């Protein structure tokens, strides 16, 4: 039985321009930040949501969005 691959490794291909890698790293960082923000939003209480003008339904809709969608 073969072991399954459990993760991914980014290996820089020598022919890809550095700007492409830079954009990729920025994009991954942005997606991570969106994920963190949505988790924090999900953890807010009703009073805090009211303060920022969000309902629980708004929060549920936002946290259901895929991490790559702004």
PDB file of N, CA, C, O and CB in Angstrom:
ATOM      1  N   UNK A   1       0.840  -1.172   0.000  1.00  0.00           N
ATOM      2  CA  UNK A   1       0.000   0.000   0.000  1.00  0.00           C
ATOM      3  C   UNK A   1       0.891   1.244   0.000  1.00  0.00           C
ATOM      4  O   UNK A   1       1.819   1.344   0.802  1.00  0.00           O
ATOM      5  CB  UNK A   1      -0.959  -0.006   1.217  1.00  0.00           C
ATOM      6  N   UNK A   2       0.607   2.195  -0.904  1.00  0.00           N
ATOM      7  CA  UNK A   2       1.394   3.417  -0.984  1.00  0.00           C
ATOM      8  C   UNK A   2       0.895   4.440   0.021  1.00  0.00           C
ATOM      9  O   UNK A   2      -0.302   4.532   0.291  1.00  0.00           O
ATOM     10  CB  UNK A   2       1.347   3.995  -2.398  1.00  0.00           C
ATOM     11  N   UNK A   3       1.825   5.205   0.570  1.00  0.00           N
ATOM     12  CA  UNK A   3       1.430   6.295   1.452  1.00  0.00           C
ATOM     13  C   UNK A   3       0.861   7.427   0.619  1.00  0.00           C
ATOM     14  O   UNK A   3       1.349   7.719  -0.473  1.00  0.00           O
ATOM     15  CB  UNK A   3       2.624   6.787   2.304  1.00  0.00           C
ATOM     16  N   UNK A   4      -0.172   8.057   1.145  1.00  0.00           N
ATOM     17  CA  UNK A   4      -0.791   9.184   0.459  1.00  0.00           C
ATOM     18  C   UNK A   4      -0.028  10.461   0.752  1.00  0.00           C
ATOM     19  O   UNK A   4       0.513  10.638   1.844  1.00  0.00           O
ATOM     20  CB  UNK A   4      -2.257   9.333   0.872  1.00  0.00           C
ATOM     21  N   UNK A   5       0.011  11.342  -0.223  1.00  0.00           N
ATOM     22  CA  UNK A   5       0.639  12.648  -0.020  1.00  0.00           C
ATOM     23  C   UNK A   5      -0.248  13.461   0.903  1.00  0.00           C
ATOM     24  O   UNK A   5      -1.460  13.528   0.699  1.00  0.00           O
ATOM     25  CB  UNK A   5       0.869  13.393  -1.376  1.00  0.00           C
ATOM     26  N   UNK A   6       0.345  14.081   1.921  1.00  0.00           N
ATOM     27  CA  UNK A   6      -0.442  14.808   2.901  1.00  0.00           C
ATOM     28  C   UNK A   6      -0.305  16.309   2.807  1.00  0.00           C
ATOM     29  O   UNK A   6      -1.008  17.026   3.519  1.00  0.00           O
ATOM     30  CB  UNK A   6      -0.065  14.375   4.256  1.00  0.00           C
ATOM     31  N   UNK A   7       0.567  16.812   1.961  1.00  0.00           N
ATOM     32  CA  UNK A   7       0.740  18.249   1.855  1.00  0.00           C
ATOM     33  C   UNK A   7       1.357  18.609   0.525  1.00  0.00           C
ATOM     34  O   UNK A   7       1.575  17.765  -0.344  1.00  0.00           O
ATOM     35  CB  UNK A   7       1.596  18.774   2.994  1.00  0.00           C
ATOM     36  N   UNK A   8       1.626  19.877   0.400  1.00  0.00           N
ATOM     37  CA  UNK A   8       2.207  20.371  -0.834  1.00  0.00           C
ATOM     38  C   UNK A   8       3.465  21.154  -0.512  1.00  0.00           C
ATOM     39  O   UNK A   8       3.579  21.758   0.554  1.00  0.00           O
ATOM     40  CB  UNK A   8       1.200  21.242  -1.612  1.00  0.00           C
ATOM     41  N   UNK A   9       4.375  21.140  -1.412  1.00  0.00           N
ATOM     42  CA  UNK A   9       5.600  21.929  -1.264  1.00  0.00           C
ATOM     43  C   UNK A   9       5.729  22.807  -2.497  1.00  0.00           C
ATOM     44  O   UNK A   9       5.569  22.343  -3.626  1.00  0.00           O
ATOM     45  CB  UNK A   9       6.869  21.011  -1.081  1.00  0.00           C
ATOM     46  N   UNK A  10       6.018  24.078  -2.267  1.00  0.00           N
ATOM     47  CA  UNK A  10       6.271  24.979  -3.379  1.00  0.00           C
ATOM     48  C   UNK A  10       7.749  24.922  -3.704  1.00  0.00           C
ATOM     49  O   UNK A  10       8.601  25.272  -2.887  1.00  0.00           O
ATOM     50  CB  UNK A  10       5.823  26.432  -3.049  1.00  0.00           C
ATOM     51  N   UNK A  11       8.027  24.483  -4.887  1.00  0.00           N
ATOM     52  CA  UNK A  11       9.413  24.402  -5.326  1.00  0.00           C
ATOM     53  C   UNK A  11       9.574  25.403  -6.453  1.00  0.00           C
ATOM     54  O   UNK A  11       8.899  25.306  -7.479  1.00  0.00           O
ATOM     55  CB  UNK A  11       9.803  22.946  -5.781  1.00  0.00           C
ATOM     56  N   UNK A  12      10.468  26.367  -6.266  1.00  0.00           N
ATOM     57  CA  UNK A  12      10.661  27.381  -7.283  1.00  0.00           C
ATOM     58  C   UNK A  12      11.265  26.762  -8.534  1.00  0.00           C
ATOM     59  O   UNK A  12      12.327  26.142  -8.494  1.00  0.00           O
ATOM     60  CB  UNK A  12      11.550  28.509  -6.758  1.00  0.00           C
ATOM     61  N   UNK A  13      10.583  26.941  -9.608  1.00  0.00           N
ATOM     62  CA  UNK A  13      11.106  26.499 -10.890  1.00  0.00           C
ATOM     63  C   UNK A  13      12.051  27.588 -11.386  1.00  0.00           C
ATOM     64  O   UNK A  13      11.676  28.760 -11.393  1.00  0.00           O
ATOM     65  CB  UNK A  13       9.950  26.214 -11.924  1.00  0.00           C
ATOM     66  N   UNK A  14      13.242  27.240 -11.794  1.00  0.00           N
ATOM     67  CA  UNK A  14      14.234  28.256 -12.144  1.00  0.00           C
ATOM     68  C   UNK A  14      13.836  29.153 -13.306  1.00  0.00           C
ATOM     69  O   UNK A  14      14.372  30.254 -13.438  1.00  0.00           O
ATOM     70  CB  UNK A  14      15.518  27.595 -12.469  1.00  0.00           C
ATOM     71  N   UNK A  15      12.915  28.714 -14.147  1.00  0.00           N
ATOM     72  CA  UNK A  15      12.543  29.528 -15.299  1.00  0.00           C
ATOM     73  C   UNK A  15      11.360  30.452 -15.039  1.00  0.00           C
ATOM     74  O   UNK A  15      11.061  31.306 -15.873  1.00  0.00           O
ATOM     75  CB  UNK A  15      12.227  28.639 -16.455  1.00  0.00           C
ATOM     76  N   UNK A  16      10.692  30.308 -13.925  1.00  0.00           N
ATOM     77  CA  UNK A  16       9.575  31.203 -13.621  1.00  0.00           C
ATOM     78  C   UNK A  16      10.113  32.509 -13.072  1.00  0.00           C
ATOM     79  O   UNK A  16      11.021  32.510 -12.240  1.00  0.00           O
ATOM     80  CB  UNK A  16       8.595  30.551 -12.615  1.00  0.00           C
ATOM     81  N   UNK A  17       9.566  33.613 -13.527  1.00  0.00           N
ATOM     82  CA  UNK A  17      10.065  34.909 -13.059  1.00  0.00           C
ATOM     83  C   UNK A  17       9.761  35.143 -11.576  1.00  0.00           C
ATOM     84  O   UNK A  17       8.765  34.666 -11.032  1.00  0.00           O
ATOM     85  CB  UNK A  17       9.455  36.034 -13.893  1.00  0.00           C
ATOM     86  N   UNK A  18      10.658  35.890 -10.957  1.00  0.00           N
ATOM     87  CA  UNK A  18      10.492  36.190  -9.531  1.00  0.00           C
ATOM     88  C   UNK A  18       9.191  36.931  -9.274  1.00  0.00           C
ATOM     89  O   UNK A  18       8.588  36.764  -8.213  1.00  0.00           O
ATOM     90  CB  UNK A  18      11.671  37.016  -9.015  1.00  0.00           C
ATOM     91  N   UNK A  19       8.745  37.750 -10.228  1.00  0.00           N
ATOM     92  CA  UNK A  19       7.504  38.499 -10.039  1.00  0.00           C
ATOM     93  C   UNK A  19       6.305  37.561  -9.901  1.00  0.00           C
ATOM     94  O   UNK A  19       5.363  37.862  -9.169  1.00  0.00           O
ATOM     95  CB  UNK A  19       7.283  39.464 -11.209  1.00  0.00           C
ATOM     96  N   UNK A  20       6.338  36.437 -10.595  1.00  0.00           N
ATOM     97  CA  UNK A  20       5.259  35.460 -10.474  1.00  0.00           C
ATOM     98  C   UNK A  20       5.232  34.874  -9.074  1.00  0.00           C
ATOM     99  O   UNK A  20       4.167  34.748  -8.468  1.00  0.00           O
ATOM    100  CB  UNK A  20       5.417  34.344 -11.515  1.00  0.00           C
ATOM    101  N   UNK A  21       6.403  34.515  -8.558  1.00  0.00           N
ATOM    102  CA  UNK A  21       6.485  33.979  -7.196  1.00  0.00           C
ATOM    103  C   UNK A  21       6.055  35.033  -6.185  1.00  0.00           C
ATOM    104  O   UNK A  21       5.390  34.715  -5.200  1.00  0.00           O
ATOM    105  CB  UNK A  21       7.916  33.493  -6.885  1.00  0.00           C
ATOM    106  N   UNK A  22       6.427  36.269  -6.422  1.00  0.00           N
ATOM    107  CA  UNK A  22       6.052  37.354  -5.517  1.00  0.00           C
ATOM    108  C   UNK A  22       4.534  37.521  -5.490  1.00  0.00           C
ATOM    109  O   UNK A  22       3.942  37.682  -4.423  1.00  0.00           O
ATOM    110  CB  UNK A  22       6.731  38.675  -5.942  1.00  0.00           C
ATOM    111  N   UNK A  23       3.914  37.483  -6.655  1.00  0.00           N
ATOM    112  CA  UNK A  23       2.447  37.602  -6.723  1.00  0.00           C
ATOM    113  C   UNK A  23       1.771  36.417  -6.050  1.00  0.00           C
ATOM    114  O   UNK A  23       0.761  36.577  -5.364  1.00  0.00           O
ATOM    115  CB  UNK A  23       1.980  37.709  -8.185  1.00  0.00           C
ATOM    116  N   UNK A  24       2.324  35.242  -6.247  1.00  0.00           N
ATOM    117  CA  UNK A  24       1.762  34.044  -5.623  1.00  0.00           C
ATOM    118  C   UNK A  24       1.821  34.135  -4.100  1.00  0.00           C
ATOM    119  O   UNK A  24       0.846  33.829  -3.414  1.00  0.00           O
ATOM    120  CB  UNK A  24       2.507  32.793  -6.105  1.00  0.00           C
ATOM    121  N   UNK A  25       2.959  34.552  -3.583  1.00  0.00           N
ATOM    122  CA  UNK A  25       3.119  34.677  -2.130  1.00  0.00           C
ATOM    123  C   UNK A  25       2.159  35.735  -1.583  1.00  0.00           C
ATOM    124  O   UNK A  25       1.544  35.530  -0.536  1.00  0.00           O
ATOM    125  CB  UNK A  25       4.585  35.040  -1.768  1.00  0.00           C
ATOM    126  N   UNK A  26       2.027  36.857  -2.280  1.00  0.00           N
ATOM    127  CA  UNK A  26       1.081  37.896  -1.835  1.00  0.00           C
ATOM    128  C   UNK A  26      -0.352  37.386  -1.851  1.00  0.00           C
ATOM    129  O   UNK A  26      -1.130  37.659  -0.937  1.00  0.00           O
ATOM    130  CB  UNK A  26       1.196  39.144  -2.722  1.00  0.00           C
ATOM    131  N   UNK A  27      -0.693  36.643  -2.896  1.00  0.00           N
ATOM    132  CA  UNK A  27      -2.054  36.115  -3.008  1.00  0.00           C
ATOM    133  C   UNK A  27      -2.347  35.122  -1.888  1.00  0.00           C
ATOM    134  O   UNK A  27      -3.422  35.161  -1.289  1.00  0.00           O
ATOM    135  CB  UNK A  27      -2.260  35.443  -4.375  1.00  0.00           C
ATOM    136  N   UNK A  28      -1.403  34.239  -1.602  1.00  0.00           N
ATOM    137  CA  UNK A  28      -1.575  33.279  -0.502  1.00  0.00           C
ATOM    138  C   UNK A  28      -1.727  34.008   0.833  1.00  0.00           C
ATOM    139  O   UNK A  28      -2.551  33.624   1.664  1.00  0.00           O
ATOM    140  CB  UNK A  28      -0.377  32.304  -0.441  1.00  0.00           C
ATOM    141  N   UNK A  29      -0.940  35.049   1.034  1.00  0.00           N
ATOM    142  CA  UNK A  29      -1.058  35.844   2.257  1.00  0.00           C
ATOM    143  C   UNK A  29      -2.410  36.519   2.364  1.00  0.00           C
ATOM    144  O   UNK A  29      -2.995  36.574   3.446  1.00  0.00           O
ATOM    145  CB  UNK A  29       0.036  36.887   2.313  1.00  0.00           C
ATOM    146  N   UNK A  30      -2.908  37.029   1.257  1.00  0.00           N
ATOM    147  CA  UNK A  30      -4.226  37.675   1.240  1.00  0.00           C
ATOM    148  C   UNK A  30      -5.319  36.671   1.584  1.00  0.00           C
ATOM    149  O   UNK A  30      -6.209  36.959   2.385  1.00  0.00           O
ATOM    150  CB  UNK A  30      -4.503  38.310  -0.137  1.00  0.00           C
ATOM    151  N   UNK A  31      -5.246  35.490   0.971  1.00  0.00           N
ATOM    152  CA  UNK A  31      -6.243  34.463   1.266  1.00  0.00           C
ATOM    153  C   UNK A  31      -6.203  34.058   2.730  1.00  0.00           C
ATOM    154  O   UNK A  31      -7.246  33.848   3.349  1.00  0.00           O
ATOM    155  CB  UNK A  31      -6.025  33.241   0.383  1.00  0.00           C
ATOM    156  N   UNK A  32      -5.021  33.950   3.275  1.00  0.00           N
ATOM    157  CA  UNK A  32      -4.891  33.604   4.692  1.00  0.00           C
ATOM    158  C   UNK A  32      -5.527  34.690   5.555  1.00  0.00           C
ATOM    159  O   UNK A  32      -6.250  34.383   6.503  1.00  0.00           O
ATOM    160  CB  UNK A  32      -3.404  33.411   5.076  1.00  0.00           C
ATOM    161  N   UNK A  33      -5.268  35.940   5.240  1.00  0.00           N
ATOM    162  CA  UNK A  33      -5.843  37.053   6.011  1.00  0.00           C
ATOM    163  C   UNK A  33      -7.368  37.048   5.927  1.00  0.00           C
ATOM    164  O   UNK A  33      -8.037  37.297   6.930  1.00  0.00           O
ATOM    165  CB  UNK A  33      -5.293  38.402   5.504  1.00  0.00           C
ATOM    166  N   UNK A  34      -7.927  36.771   4.755  1.00  0.00           N
ATOM    167  CA  UNK A  34      -9.388  36.665   4.629  1.00  0.00           C
ATOM    168  C   UNK A  34      -9.936  35.563   5.529  1.00  0.00           C
ATOM    169  O   UNK A  34     -10.960  35.745   6.189  1.00  0.00           O
ATOM    170  CB  UNK A  34      -9.784  36.392   3.166  1.00  0.00           C
ATOM    171  N   UNK A  35      -9.264  34.440   5.554  1.00  0.00           N
ATOM    172  CA  UNK A  35      -9.677  33.326   6.392  1.00  0.00           C
ATOM    173  C   UNK A  35      -9.660  33.708   7.874  1.00  0.00           C
ATOM    174  O   UNK A  35     -10.593  33.396   8.614  1.00  0.00           O
ATOM    175  CB  UNK A  35      -8.772  32.121   6.147  1.00  0.00           C
ATOM    176  N   UNK A  36      -8.594  34.385   8.297  1.00  0.00           N
ATOM    177  CA  UNK A  36      -8.474  34.830   9.694  1.00  0.00           C
ATOM    178  C   UNK A  36      -9.587  35.816  10.026  1.00  0.00           C
ATOM    179  O   UNK A  36     -10.221  35.699  11.074  1.00  0.00           O
ATOM    180  CB  UNK A  36      -7.088  35.479   9.951  1.00  0.00           C
ATOM    181  N   UNK A  37      -9.829  36.776   9.157  1.00  0.00           N
ATOM    182  CA  UNK A  37     -10.866  37.776   9.403  1.00  0.00           C
ATOM    183  C   UNK A  37     -12.242  37.139   9.517  1.00  0.00           C
ATOM    184  O   UNK A  37     -13.040  37.522  10.373  1.00  0.00           O
ATOM    185  CB  UNK A  37     -10.869  38.818   8.294  1.00  0.00           C
ATOM    186  N   UNK A  38     -12.516  36.179   8.667  1.00  0.00           N
ATOM    187  CA  UNK A  38     -13.828  35.525   8.712  1.00  0.00           C
ATOM    188  C   UNK A  38     -13.997  34.698   9.985  1.00  0.00           C
ATOM    189  O   UNK A  38     -15.093  34.642  10.542  1.00  0.00           O
ATOM    190  CB  UNK A  38     -14.019  34.632   7.482  1.00  0.00           C
ATOM    191  N   UNK A  39     -12.931  34.061  10.447  1.00  0.00           N
ATOM    192  CA  UNK A  39     -13.015  33.324  11.722  1.00  0.00           C
ATOM    193  C   UNK A  39     -13.271  34.281  12.882  1.00  0.00           C
ATOM    194  O   UNK A  39     -14.066  33.984  13.774  1.00  0.00           O
ATOM    195  CB  UNK A  39     -11.715  32.521  11.977  1.00  0.00           C
ATOM    196  N   UNK A  40     -12.597  35.433  12.869  1.00  0.00           N
ATOM    197  CA  UNK A  40     -12.812  36.425  13.925  1.00  0.00           C
ATOM    198  C   UNK A  40     -14.240  36.954  13.881  1.00  0.00           C
ATOM    199  O   UNK A  40     -14.878  37.113  14.922  1.00  0.00           O
ATOM    200  CB  UNK A  40     -11.812  37.587  13.790  1.00  0.00           C
ATOM    201  N   UNK A  41     -14.737  37.224  12.695  1.00  0.00           N
ATOM    202  CA  UNK A  41     -16.108  37.705  12.540  1.00  0.00           C
ATOM    203  C   UNK A  41     -17.092  36.687  13.110  1.00  0.00           C
ATOM    204  O   UNK A  41     -18.049  37.058  13.790  1.00  0.00           O
ATOM    205  CB  UNK A  41     -16.424  37.984  11.053  1.00  0.00           C
ATOM    206  N   UNK A  42     -16.860  35.414  12.837  1.00  0.00           N
ATOM    207  CA  UNK A  42     -17.735  34.349  13.332  1.00  0.00           C
ATOM    208  C   UNK A  42     -17.728  34.285  14.855  1.00  0.00           C
ATOM    209  O   UNK A  42     -18.705  33.847  15.462  1.00  0.00           O
ATOM    210  CB  UNK A  42     -17.309  33.000  12.753  1.00  0.00           C
ATOM    211  N   UNK A  43     -16.637  34.718  15.472  1.00  0.00           N
ATOM    212  CA  UNK A  43     -16.529  34.649  16.925  1.00  0.00           C
ATOM    213  C   UNK A  43     -17.116  35.844  17.669  1.00  0.00           C
ATOM    214  O   UNK A  43     -17.140  35.853  18.900  1.00  0.00           O
ATOM    215  CB  UNK A  43     -15.109  34.509  17.295  1.00  0.00           C
ATOM    216  N   UNK A  44     -17.588  36.846  16.940  1.00  0.00           N
ATOM    217  CA  UNK A  44     -18.150  38.024  17.604  1.00  0.00           C
ATOM    218  C   UNK A  44     -19.518  37.723  18.202  1.00  0.00           C
ATOM    219  O   UNK A  44     -20.278  36.908  17.679  1.00  0.00           O
ATOM    220  CB  UNK A  44     -18.256  39.190  16.621  1.00  0.00           C
ATOM    221  N   UNK A  45     -19.811  38.390  19.296  1.00  0.00           N
ATOM    222  CA  UNK A  45     -21.109  38.252  19.948  1.00  0.00           C
ATOM    223  C   UNK A  45     -22.146  39.152  19.311  1.00  0.00           C
ATOM    224  O   UNK A  45     -21.827  39.993  18.470  1.00  0.00           O
ATOM    225  CB  UNK A  45     -20.995  38.562  21.428  1.00  0.00           C
ATOM    226  N   UNK A  46     -23.379  38.970  19.715  1.00  0.00           N
ATOM    227  CA  UNK A  46     -24.486  39.742  19.147  1.00  0.00           C
ATOM    228  C   UNK A  46     -24.315  41.248  19.338  1.00  0.00           C
ATOM    229  O   UNK A  46     -24.577  42.019  18.416  1.00  0.00           O
ATOM    230  CB  UNK A  46     -25.794  39.300  19.770  1.00  0.00           C
ATOM    231  N   UNK A  47     -23.880  41.673  20.518  1.00  0.00           N
ATOM    232  CA  UNK A  47     -23.697  43.111  20.785  1.00  0.00           C
ATOM    233  C   UNK A  47     -22.607  43.688  19.884  1.00  0.00           C
ATOM    234  O   UNK A  47     -22.743  44.796  19.364  1.00  0.00           O
ATOM    235  CB  UNK A  47     -23.338  43.351  22.276  1.00  0.00           C
ATOM    236  N   UNK A  48     -21.528  42.931  19.704  1.00  0.00           N
ATOM    237  CA  UNK A  48     -20.439  43.402  18.842  1.00  0.00           C
ATOM    238  C   UNK A  48     -20.884  43.480  17.383  1.00  0.00           C
ATOM    239  O   UNK A  48     -20.518  44.411  16.666  1.00  0.00           O
ATOM    240  CB  UNK A  48     -19.218  42.477  18.970  1.00  0.00           C
ATOM    241  N   UNK A  49     -21.665  42.510  16.951  1.00  0.00           N
ATOM    242  CA  UNK A  49     -22.174  42.544  15.585  1.00  0.00           C
ATOM    243  C   UNK A  49     -23.095  43.744  15.379  1.00  0.00           C
ATOM    244  O   UNK A  49     -23.050  44.409  14.344  1.00  0.00           O
ATOM    245  CB  UNK A  49     -22.917  41.243  15.259  1.00  0.00           C
ATOM    246  N   UNK A  50     -23.918  44.004  16.369  1.00  0.00           N
ATOM    247  CA  UNK A  50     -24.824  45.153  16.280  1.00  0.00           C
ATOM    248  C   UNK A  50     -24.028  46.452  16.174  1.00  0.00           C
ATOM    249  O   UNK A  50     -24.404  47.357  15.429  1.00  0.00           O
ATOM    250  CB  UNK A  50     -25.765  45.200  17.506  1.00  0.00           C
ATOM    251  N   UNK A  51     -22.928  46.540  16.923  1.00  0.00           N
ATOM    252  CA  UNK A  51     -22.085  47.739  16.882  1.00  0.00           C
ATOM    253  C   UNK A  51     -21.521  48.003  15.485  1.00  0.00           C
ATOM    254  O   UNK A  51     -21.374  49.158  15.086  1.00  0.00           O
ATOM    255  CB  UNK A  51     -20.941  47.604  17.877  1.00  0.00           C
ATOM    256  N   UNK A  52     -21.211  46.956  14.752  1.00  0.00           N
ATOM    257  CA  UNK A  52     -20.626  47.143  13.420  1.00  0.00           C
ATOM    258  C   UNK A  52     -21.666  47.025  12.306  1.00  0.00           C
ATOM    259  O   UNK A  52     -21.323  47.097  11.125  1.00  0.00           O
ATOM    260  CB  UNK A  52     -19.517  46.128  13.193  1.00  0.00           C
ATOM    261  N   UNK A  53     -22.926  46.843  12.676  1.00  0.00           N
ATOM    262  CA  UNK A  53     -24.001  46.824  11.689  1.00  0.00           C
ATOM    263  C   UNK A  53     -24.171  45.517  10.945  1.00  0.00           C
ATOM    264  O   UNK A  53     -24.659  45.500   9.815  1.00  0.00           O
ATOM    265  CB  UNK A  53     -23.776  47.889  10.712  1.00  0.00           C
ATOM    266  N   UNK A  54     -23.773  44.424  11.567  1.00  0.00           N
ATOM    267  CA  UNK A  54     -23.934  43.104  10.962  1.00  0.00           C
ATOM    268  C   UNK A  54     -24.960  42.307  11.734  1.00  0.00           C
ATOM    269  O   UNK A  54     -25.084  42.445  12.951  1.00  0.00           O
ATOM    270  CB  UNK A  54     -22.595  42.351  10.916  1.00  0.00           C
ATOM    271  N   UNK A  55     -25.695  41.471  11.018  1.00  0.00           N
ATOM    272  CA  UNK A  55     -26.589  40.521  11.672  1.00  0.00           C
ATOM    273  C   UNK A  55     -25.904  39.158  11.660  1.00  0.00           C
ATOM    274  O   UNK A  55     -24.908  38.962  10.964  1.00  0.00           O
ATOM    275  CB  UNK A  55     -27.993  40.463  10.961  1.00  0.00           C
ATOM    276  N   UNK A  56     -26.437  38.230  12.425  1.00  0.00           N
ATOM    277  CA  UNK A  56     -25.875  36.873  12.424  1.00  0.00           C
ATOM    278  C   UNK A  56     -26.011  36.255  11.030  1.00  0.00           C
ATOM    279  O   UNK A  56     -25.146  35.492  10.599  1.00  0.00           O
ATOM    280  CB  UNK A  56     -26.583  35.979  13.487  1.00  0.00           C
ATOM    281  N   UNK A  57     -27.106  36.590  10.323  1.00  0.00           N
ATOM    282  CA  UNK A  57     -27.294  36.082   8.955  1.00  0.00           C
ATOM    283  C   UNK A  57     -26.199  36.618   8.032  1.00  0.00           C
ATOM    284  O   UNK A  57     -25.697  35.888   7.177  1.00  0.00           O
ATOM    285  CB  UNK A  57     -28.693  36.477   8.413  1.00  0.00           C
ATOM    286  N   UNK A  58     -25.828  37.895   8.200  1.00  0.00           N
ATOM    287  CA  UNK A  58     -24.731  38.465   7.402  1.00  0.00           C
ATOM    288  C   UNK A  58     -23.439  37.701   7.655  1.00  0.00           C
ATOM    289  O   UNK A  58     -22.690  37.398   6.726  1.00  0.00           O
ATOM    290  CB  UNK A  58     -24.535  39.964   7.728  1.00  0.00           C
ATOM    291  N   UNK A  59     -23.193  37.398   8.904  1.00  0.00           N
ATOM    292  CA  UNK A  59     -21.969  36.682   9.272  1.00  0.00           C
ATOM    293  C   UNK A  59     -21.983  35.284   8.671  1.00  0.00           C
ATOM    294  O   UNK A  59     -20.977  34.845   8.114  1.00  0.00           O
ATOM    295  CB  UNK A  59     -21.816  36.606  10.808  1.00  0.00           C
ATOM    296  N   UNK A  60     -23.090  34.588   8.773  1.00  0.00           N
ATOM    297  CA  UNK A  60     -23.183  33.239   8.222  1.00  0.00           C
ATOM    298  C   UNK A  60     -22.937  33.249   6.722  1.00  0.00           C
ATOM    299  O   UNK A  60     -22.259  32.370   6.190  1.00  0.00           O
ATOM    300  CB  UNK A  60     -24.550  32.627   8.528  1.00  0.00           C
ATOM    301  N   UNK A  61     -23.494  34.250   6.040  1.00  0.00           N
ATOM    302  CA  UNK A  61     -23.290  34.357   4.602  1.00  0.00           C
ATOM    303  C   UNK A  61     -21.809  34.595   4.294  1.00  0.00           C
ATOM    304  O   UNK A  61     -21.265  33.999   3.364  1.00  0.00           O
ATOM    305  CB  UNK A  61     -24.155  35.492   4.016  1.00  0.00           C
ATOM    306  N   UNK A  62     -21.167  35.454   5.062  1.00  0.00           N
ATOM    307  CA  UNK A  62     -19.761  35.776   4.824  1.00  0.00           C
ATOM    308  C   UNK A  62     -18.845  34.583   5.104  1.00  0.00           C
ATOM    309  O   UNK A  62     -17.924  34.317   4.331  1.00  0.00           O
ATOM    310  CB  UNK A  62     -19.344  36.960   5.685  1.00  0.00           C
ATOM    311  N   UNK A  63     -19.087  33.871   6.192  1.00  0.00           N
ATOM    312  CA  UNK A  63     -18.167  32.779   6.530  1.00  0.00           C
ATOM    313  C   UNK A  63     -18.371  31.553   5.641  1.00  0.00           C
ATOM    314  O   UNK A  63     -17.528  30.656   5.634  1.00  0.00           O
ATOM    315  CB  UNK A  63     -18.343  32.384   7.990  1.00  0.00           C
ATOM    316  N   UNK A  64     -19.465  31.499   4.896  1.00  0.00           N
ATOM    317  CA  UNK A  64     -19.689  30.401   3.965  1.00  0.00           C
ATOM    318  C   UNK A  64     -18.967  30.617   2.644  1.00  0.00           C
ATOM    319  O   UNK A  64     -18.837  29.689   1.846  1.00  0.00           O
ATOM    320  CB  UNK A  64     -21.168  30.224   3.718  1.00  0.00           C
ATOM    321  N   UNK A  65     -18.494  31.849   2.406  1.00  0.00           N
ATOM    322  CA  UNK A  65     -17.776  32.135   1.163  1.00  0.00           C
ATOM    323  C   UNK A  65     -16.437  31.434   1.146  1.00  0.00           C
ATOM    324  O   UNK A  65     -15.787  31.326   2.186  1.00  0.00           O
ATOM    325  CB  UNK A  65     -17.580  33.640   0.983  1.00  0.00           C
ATOM    326  N   UNK A  66     -16.009  30.955  -0.008  1.00  0.00           N
ATOM    327  CA  UNK A  66     -14.688  30.336  -0.100  1.00  0.00           C
ATOM    328  C   UNK A  66     -13.579  31.342   0.229  1.00  0.00           C
ATOM    329  O   UNK A  66     -13.753  32.542   0.013  1.00  0.00           O
ATOM    330  CB  UNK A  66     -14.472  29.755  -1.506  1.00  0.00           C
ATOM    331  N   UNK A  67     -12.470  30.879   0.737  1.00  0.00           N
ATOM    332  CA  UNK A  67     -11.397  31.769   1.175  1.00  0.00           C
ATOM    333  C   UNK A  67     -10.846  32.625   0.047  1.00  0.00           C
ATOM    334  O   UNK A  67     -10.284  33.689   0.305  1.00  0.00           O
ATOM    335  CB  UNK A  67     -10.282  30.967   1.784  1.00  0.00           C
ATOM    336  N   UNK A  68     -10.992  32.187  -1.193  1.00  0.00           N
ATOM    337  CA  UNK A  68     -10.401  32.934  -2.299  1.00  0.00           C
ATOM    338  C   UNK A  68     -11.319  34.047  -2.810  1.00  0.00           C
ATOM    339  O   UNK A  68     -10.926  34.806  -3.696  1.00  0.00           O
ATOM    340  CB  UNK A  68     -10.065  31.989  -3.433  1.00  0.00           C
ATOM    341  N   UNK A  69     -12.533  34.154  -2.267  1.00  0.00           N
ATOM    342  CA  UNK A  69     -13.442  35.215  -2.706  1.00  0.00           C
ATOM    343  C   UNK A  69     -13.392  36.381  -1.737  1.00  0.00           C
ATOM    344  O   UNK A  69     -13.598  36.226  -0.533  1.00  0.00           O
ATOM    345  CB  UNK A  69     -14.884  34.686  -2.831  1.00  0.00           C
ATOM    346  N   UNK A  70     -13.109  37.562  -2.296  1.00  0.00           N
ATOM    347  CA  UNK A  70     -13.062  38.785  -1.463  1.00  0.00           C
ATOM    348  C   UNK A  70     -14.450  39.226  -1.079  1.00  0.00           C
ATOM    349  O   UNK A  70     -14.608  40.229  -0.384  1.00  0.00           O
ATOM    350  CB  UNK A  70     -12.346  39.924  -2.199  1.00  0.00           C
TER     351      UNK A  70
END
